[in-house]
């Protein structure tokens, strides 16, 4: 038997309500903040990610699903959506100087990681990008929006960590100090970090290895060397967050796994989730557009992991039981089945949800099933009643039932449905 790929889960019908719930909440909220959906392709030219995310990041070095197409062009399944969105923004000239473009997305991302609880090779993100301005109040609005989304979803308590990762001006100074601190301790670092020390030492801050964590615990701090502009930006972001009453903790080690970030970096964590506790992350990426050869364009965004967010929903929300809705048509006999088909088509054309038994089950088991599936009404058509041109209409919530002329059943259900809606 051919099974699915490890770390690439199916989303089954039994889980889909939760996904729809999360998607609907997120869309509504993001649109309330002025974001409009964008859909970029599932794969892009490999170079976009190498340049955008950074050649020394784990994502680019180890985690990309890269393949050649028949014309030998190197393509990659998107591991994230920020670089593709910036590519689309530049390609379609969505910019006008000094103005802001707000877009959101949702969909699958692909990273070849070691599958474990909360870590998949195909996973889903909802995210947003605010492109065009450097204004620190915008950073605060994006962070407050994510905070708002988690509150709306009833996910609490959740911790917000923020940091400033500096910019092209101040990061080299930090890099120098950090390297000087690390060089005598190189033997204590993991093999990956020994390599990182030569190529991109800042990535060491992101290493999960315990020995490396111990070494960096006493390392110089990035915020201590921020240039004037980055320092001021960071203070203004904190001021705006406090003003908006969004609680945060400064975490000077927070650097995030993608090279394009500058200044503001943030992460929302759910301590209850164990090792894979990051629910969402993001930050400012003013240099990304230039990196992929576009006009310099400041921007900030976030991405939320949908699987981990769903795992954080309270059990009541995680399994929102369907309310009584729609009509089930139970039939007994061939002629009854044919009438049932006609009635269902008619009702569906009027916009109602109707399901008919195709399995030839007994009346009792059809009704049991309709009850389990929480249908609001049941129309029972038996060959005997049919001779009298009657059907039984049963209200599944109250269990009341009555005989109704078959010619009136559609109108009766439609008028019940209308009453329920008003
Ligand atoms: P990133 O794009 O790495 O900043 O990740 C943003 C969010 O996506 C994280 O906070 C996670 O919630 C989620 N995420 C990232 N990688 C994975 C993965 N392999 N499996 C499940 N969720 C992930």
Boltz pocket constraint, residues with backbone or C-beta under 6 A from the ligand:
constraints:
  - pocket:
      binder: B
      contacts: [[A, 79], [A, 80], [A, 111], [A, 113], [A, 118], [A, 119], [A, 120], [A, 121], [A, 123], [A, 124], [A, 125], [A, 256], [A, 257], [A, 268], [A, 278], [A, 279], [A, 280], [A, 281], [A, 282], [A, 303], [A, 304], [A, 305], [A, 306], [A, 307], [A, 308]]
      max_distance: 6.0
